[in-house]
Amino acid sequence: MTTSLRFLLVACLLLPLLWGCYPKGAEYTDELDLVYTKYASGFNFTSLKTYSIPDSVVKITGDVISDPDHNGEPSFLPASSAKIITDQVKQNMNSYGWTLVDKNSKPDVTILASTMTTTNIYYYYDWWYWGWYYPGYNPGWGWYYPGYYPPYVTGYRSGSVFMQMIDNTSKPWTADNAPVVWVCILNGLAEGGTANIAARTQIGIDQAFTQSPYLKH
């Protein structure tokens, strides 16, 4: 099994632009929060109606697979922290006209949420991290971004939330590709108190959907 799946990545030079907005430095941590979204151009989101999302949020520890408990599963956020993320995603998806269903009810799309704490963020990691949610799939399978490149973000602070929407209607997937039709990165969420981070995470998720009107039915 490969430890990481490397893609040709497009650079998102966010840091210089951000410091250009705050030449004297930001006064508050939320002024440096970033929300990045990208989608598969030409994909018809309105033809899809149902979605599923795991209750667990994966903790990505780097580009090397980490299985600290040796149980075949990755590390996860504490349930209370994961709930903040998944509940906000559900609220936005429902308000956009999507219907939440169980993963066994053949949802049209699946939204996978993960987090990473690092200085430099490379938007790739092994499919292994989601084998527990998609039992029976080949662990060598990876991500596929139809019609666009996944983002590469040079981070200036640690703490990011990743979301990716998988198109389940295109199955059977080709040998190494799970089609990711929408991605989102929230960056800069590791500083501040617990309540502050939670509130900014919710605001960031709301913003991700606001700047993704094509998801609306």
HELIX and SHEET records of a PDB file:
HELIX    1   1 LEU A   14  CYS A   21  1                                   8    
HELIX    2   2 THR A   29  LEU A   32  5                                   4    
HELIX    3   3 PHE A   45  SER A   47  5                                   3    
HELIX    4   4 ALA A   79  SER A   95  1                                  17    
HELIX    5   5 LYS A  103  SER A  105  5                                   3    
HELIX    6   6 TRP A  127  TRP A  130  5                                   4    
HELIX    7   7 ASN A  168  SER A  170  5                                   3    
HELIX    8   8 THR A  194  THR A  210  1                                  17    
HELIX    9   9 PRO A  213  LEU A  215  5                                   3    
SHEET    1   A 3 VAL A  10  CYS A  12  0                                        
SHEET    2   A 3 PRO A 151  VAL A 153  1                                        
SHEET    3   A 3 ILE A 121  TYR A 122 -1                                        
SHEET    1   B 3 LEU A  34  TYR A  39  0                                        
SHEET    2   B 3 ASN A 177  ASN A 187 -1                                        
SHEET    3   B 3 GLY A 142  TYR A 144  1                                        
SHEET    1   C 6 LEU A  34  TYR A  39  0                                        
SHEET    2   C 6 ASN A 177  ASN A 187 -1                                        
SHEET    3   C 6 SER A 160  ASP A 167 -1                                        
SHEET    4   C 6 VAL A 109  MET A 116 -1                                        
SHEET    5   C 6 THR A  50  SER A  52  1                                        
SHEET    6   C 6 THR A  99  LEU A 100  1                                        
SHEET    1   D 6 LEU A  34  TYR A  39  0                                        
SHEET    2   D 6 ASN A 177  ASN A 187 -1                                        
SHEET    3   D 6 SER A 160  ASP A 167 -1                                        
SHEET    4   D 6 VAL A 109  MET A 116 -1                                        
SHEET    5   D 6 VAL A  58  ILE A  60  1                                        
SHEET    6   D 6 SER A  75  PHE A  76 -1                                        
END                                                                             
